[in-house]
Amino acid sequence: MEVKSCRNCGRLFNYLQGQPICAACKQKLEEKFVKVRDYIRENDSASMKEISDANDVSVKQIKQWVREERLTFSSKSAVGIECETCGAMIRTGRFCDKCKNNMANNLKQMYAIPSAEEKSDRRQRDKDRMRFLDKT
């Protein structure tokens, strides 16, 4: 465990993981989150600035909740955040659907099992190599 000073109020607390804020400030932040979530549900066409001003929460904090997928804007809303890869407007998360699919395909290709043709090429290539025996 590590003792840190709270980023919001300055109190010392035992830091385990996550944001460097104390338990009291986390509780206040969670109450603000519930307030913002309810405000967005009631006012689905409100802008990010309106949401921020009405609930005394920074725009940066609202964007963080959206990136964490704790908040989602409705399809009627003109509010959104940018995809971290291509900059397209999205309603929640860090990446748009296109970028998510590209990343998933890249991961699948990276862990794909080599085809039989690739294996046969490797065998042909390794056929004429010199071999050594272990002397154990």
C-alpha positions as CSV (number, residue, x, y, z in Angstrom):
1,M,0.0,0.0,0.0
2,E,1.1,3.5,-0.7
3,V,0.1,6.7,1.1
4,K,-0.8,9.5,-1.3
5,S,-2.3,13.0,-1.1
6,C,-5.8,13.3,-2.6
7,R,-5.8,15.2,-5.9
8,N,-9.0,17.0,-5.0
9,C,-9.0,17.8,-1.3
10,G,-5.3,17.2,-0.3
11,R,-6.1,14.6,2.4
12,L,-3.7,11.7,2.9
13,F,-5.1,8.2,2.1
14,N,-4.0,4.7,1.4
15,Y,-3.8,4.4,-2.4
16,L,-4.4,1.0,-3.9
17,Q,-5.3,1.6,-7.6
18,G,-7.3,3.9,-9.9
19,Q,-7.6,7.6,-9.6
20,P,-5.5,9.2,-6.8
21,I,-8.5,10.5,-4.8
22,C,-9.7,9.7,-1.3
23,A,-12.8,7.7,-0.5
24,A,-14.8,10.8,0.4
25,C,-14.0,12.4,-2.9
26,K,-14.8,9.2,-4.8
27,Q,-18.2,9.2,-3.1
28,K,-18.8,12.8,-4.2
29,L,-17.7,12.0,-7.7
30,E,-20.1,9.0,-7.8
31,E,-23.0,11.2,-6.7
32,K,-22.1,13.7,-9.5
33,F,-22.1,10.9,-12.0
34,V,-25.6,9.8,-11.0
35,K,-26.7,13.4,-11.3
36,V,-25.2,13.8,-14.7
37,R,-26.6,10.4,-15.9
38,D,-30.1,11.4,-14.8
39,Y,-29.7,14.8,-16.4
40,I,-28.7,13.3,-19.8
41,R,-31.7,10.9,-19.6
42,E,-34.1,13.9,-19.1
43,N,-32.3,16.3,-21.5
44,D,-31.1,14.1,-24.3
45,S,-30.5,17.0,-26.7
46,A,-28.3,19.0,-24.2
47,S,-24.8,20.0,-25.3
48,M,-21.7,19.0,-23.4
49,K,-21.3,22.5,-22.0
50,E,-24.9,22.6,-20.8
51,I,-24.5,19.3,-19.1
52,S,-21.3,20.5,-17.5
53,D,-22.8,23.8,-16.3
54,A,-26.0,22.3,-15.0
55,N,-24.3,19.7,-12.9
56,D,-21.1,21.5,-11.8
57,V,-18.9,18.9,-13.4
58,S,-16.0,19.5,-15.8
59,V,-16.3,18.6,-19.5
60,K,-13.1,16.6,-19.1
61,Q,-14.8,14.4,-16.4
62,I,-17.9,13.9,-18.5
63,K,-15.7,12.8,-21.4
64,Q,-13.8,10.4,-19.1
65,W,-17.1,8.8,-18.1
66,V,-18.1,8.4,-21.7
67,R,-14.7,6.8,-22.6
68,E,-15.2,4.4,-19.7
69,E,-18.6,3.6,-21.2
70,R,-20.4,4.6,-18.1
71,L,-22.3,7.3,-20.0
72,T,-23.9,7.0,-23.4
73,F,-25.5,9.7,-25.5
74,S,-28.7,8.9,-27.3
75,S,-28.9,8.8,-31.1
76,K,-31.0,12.0,-31.1
77,S,-28.2,13.9,-29.3
78,A,-25.7,15.9,-31.3
79,V,-23.2,15.4,-28.5
80,G,-20.4,12.9,-28.9
81,I,-16.7,12.4,-28.5
82,E,-13.9,11.6,-31.0
83,C,-12.7,8.1,-31.8
84,E,-9.1,7.9,-30.5
85,T,-7.9,6.4,-33.8
86,C,-9.7,8.1,-36.7
87,G,-11.5,11.0,-35.0
88,A,-15.0,10.0,-36.0
89,M,-17.8,11.1,-33.7
90,I,-19.0,8.3,-31.3
91,R,-21.6,8.1,-28.5
92,T,-19.6,6.0,-26.0
93,G,-16.3,4.2,-25.6
94,R,-12.9,5.0,-27.0
95,F,-13.1,3.7,-30.6
96,C,-15.7,3.7,-33.4
97,D,-17.1,0.4,-34.7
98,K,-14.9,0.5,-37.8
99,C,-11.7,0.9,-35.7
100,K,-12.9,-1.8,-33.2
101,N,-13.4,-4.2,-36.1
102,N,-10.0,-3.4,-37.6
103,M,-8.2,-4.0,-34.3
104,A,-10.1,-7.3,-33.8
105,N,-9.1,-8.5,-37.3
106,N,-5.5,-7.5,-36.7
107,L,-5.5,-9.5,-33.5
108,K,-7.0,-12.5,-35.2
109,Q,-4.4,-12.4,-38.0
110,M,-1.6,-12.1,-35.4
111,Y,-2.7,-15.3,-33.6
112,A,-3.9,-17.2,-36.7
113,I,-2.6,-20.7,-37.2
114,P,-0.3,-20.9,-40.2
115,S,-1.9,-22.6,-43.2
116,A,-0.6,-25.9,-44.7
117,E,1.0,-24.1,-47.6
118,E,3.1,-22.0,-45.2
119,K,4.1,-25.1,-43.3
120,S,5.2,-26.9,-46.5
121,D,7.3,-23.9,-47.5
122,R,9.0,-24.0,-44.1
123,R,9.8,-27.7,-44.4
124,Q,11.3,-27.2,-47.9
125,R,13.4,-24.3,-46.7
126,D,14.6,-26.3,-43.6
127,K,15.3,-29.5,-45.6
128,D,18.9,-28.8,-46.6
129,R,20.0,-27.2,-43.3
130,M,22.8,-28.5,-41.1
131,R,21.6,-30.3,-38.0
132,F,23.4,-30.5,-34.6
133,L,22.9,-33.1,-31.9
134,D,23.0,-32.3,-28.2
135,K,25.8,-33.9,-26.3
136,T,23.8,-34.5,-23.1
